[in-house]
Amino acid sequence: MAFKHSDQHTDQHSDRHADRGSGPGLTLKILVAGGFGVGKTTLVGSVSEIRPLRTEERLTEAGRGVDDTGGVERKTTTTVAMDFGRITIREDLSLYLFGTPGQDRFWFLWDELAYGALGAVVLADTRRLEDCFPSVDYFERRSIPFVVAVNCFHGSRRHAVEKVARALDLDPGTPVLLCDARDRESGKKVLVTLVEHASRRHAARLLA
């Protein structure tokens, strides 16, 4: 398995942030989950202040018989272990991002990746909304706080967040928001929303 690094960020960009998040402060683990081809690798790459670690392999004809590529026919690679990136939200708070593989055959990795996570982002594509059901179910069953981020692909309808929440039958209070996985500020907004949601959940449990 080849571990590949994204070339989206220049060496200058990486050097400028090389020491951020390495000093004293709080470091939190976040998962980025969702169905096959929903944009998990793109989100991690767009927000990461370091050159993200990727474990991608090219799709083969044999794999196309296993992986459902309906709606994402132009996708040529797939994550086979995880994506990893880091973003500093503020001086005393950094997030480590772990993008999960989307196919059922890699689910054995999820328990390991989820260990110690503060929460998760579940990316959703309204063209294949049912693909994020397993992720939603996984985090709800384990009481891991999560938000649903609807990735607004070019040409896709911008469904109202209320409709998406009803379609996914989410627990009351689970945030749903629109995002563009390619845009750093949009992705950062999703992560901040998750941290705030997880903090409220944690505080509520302490008061219960």
N, C-alpha and C positions, 0 to 999 in steps of 0.2 A: 504494500500500500504506500503510495507516495504522498508525503505531506507537502502541500503546495501553499505558497504565500501569494497573497493578492498584490498586484502591481498598481492598485488604484491610488495608493498614497506614495508620494515621493520620499526618497531618503531624507530630504530636508525636513519634511513634515514629521517623519518618525523621530528624527533627532531632536526636534523642537519639543516633543512631548515625552522623550525617553525617560525623564526622571519624575514625571507626574504620576501621582498615585503610589510612589515607592516610599514616601515618608510616612510619618505617623498619621493615623486617621482610620476611618472605617472602610473596609472593603467588603462588598456584598456580591453574592453569586446570583446571577439571573439566567434563566433559561429562555431561549427563543424557540418556540415550537410551532407546529402547524403541519398541514398536508404537504405532499410532494409538489415541488415547484411553486410554492406560495410566496417565496421571497426571503426566506430565513437567512441564507448566505448573503444576500444583498443588504439586508438590514444590518447585520453584524459588521459587514465591510464598510457601510456608509457612515456608521457612528463611531467606529473604533478609532482611537487616537494612536494606536500602534498598528503595524502591518499585521492584519489578521491571519491567524493560522487556519488553513482549510484542509480538509481531507476529502477531496473530490476525485471521482473517477469518471471516465467517459461512459455514457450509456452505450450498451451494445445491443445488437439485435436480440440476443438471448434475454437481456434484461428488459427489453420492451415487452416481452411476453409476460413479465412478472409485474412491472411497474405500470400503473395506469397513467398514460401521458395525455389523456383527453383534455383539451383546453390548454396544454403547455407543450404542443408538438415541437416547438422550436428549441426546447430545453435539450442540451447535449451532454450535461454532466449531472452528477448527483453526489450528495454528501453521504459518506459511508461510515463515519464515526462522529465527528462534531466539527463545528466552527468555533473559533475562540477569538475574542477581542476584548478591549478594555476602553472604558470611557470614564473620565473624571467629571462628575456632576458639579462638585464644588471642591474647595481645597481639602476638606476633611472627609470627602465621600467619593469613592471610586467603585465602579461596577465592573465585575468580570462577567462577560457574556459568553454563554455556551449555546450554540445553535445545535439543535437535535436533528438527527436524520428523520425524514418524513415517512419512509416506507415501513410497512408492518414487519418486514424481515429483519429490521435493525432495532426493534423495540427492546430487545434484551439489554441494550445500552442505557435505556432511559433511567432505570433505578439508580445506576451509578452516577449519571449526570445530575439527577435530581437531588442527590444527597447533599444536605446543607444549604440548599437554595432558598433565598428569601422569597422568591416568587417567579412567575413566568409571564412571558408575552406569547399569546396564541395568535399567530397571524392567520387571517382568513381571506379567502378569495370568494367573492359572491358568485362567481361562475361555477365554483366547486365547493360550496359552503359545507357540504356533508363531510369533506375531507378533514375538517378540524374537529368533528365530533369526538374522535378518540382522544385528542389532546385535552379537550374540555373535560371529558369524563375522567381522564387520568388525574388531573389536578384537583377536581372536585372530590374524588374518592379519597385523596390523600390530604385534603384540607390545605393545599398549597395555594396561596393567593395568586390570582392571575388577572390579566386584562386581555380583552380581545381587540386586536388592531386590524381593522379592515383595510387591506392593501388595495388602494384604488389604481388598478392597472389601466393603461391607456385603452380607451374604448369600453371599459366596464362601467356599469351603472353605479352611481353613488347611492347605494341603498341607505335609507335612514337607519341610524344606529338602533332605533327602537325595534325596527323590523328584524334586524339581525339578532338582537337580544332575544326576541320572541322565538325566532326560528331555531336558535340554539338552546332554548329553554334554560337560560342561565339563572343561577341563584340571584335573588334580589341584591342589588348593590354592586354587582360585578361590572366594572367600567367597560364600555365599548366605545371606541373612537376610530375615526378615519385617519389613515396615514399614507404616506408615500415612502416605501422602504428604501428608495434611492436617495431620499433627501435627509441630510444629517439632522437638521433642526426638527423635522417631522419625527424622525426616529427618537431623538432625544426627548421630545414631548411625551412619547409613548412610555419611555423608561421612567421619566419623572412621575407620570401618572401611576405607574406600577408601584414605585417606591412609596408614594403617598398612600396608595390603597393598602399595601402590605403593612405599613406603619399603623394605619387605623385598625386593621384586623388584629394586629399584635396588641395594641392598647386595649381593644375591646376584650380580648381574651384575659388580659391581666386584671381587668375590672370585674370579670364575670365571677 
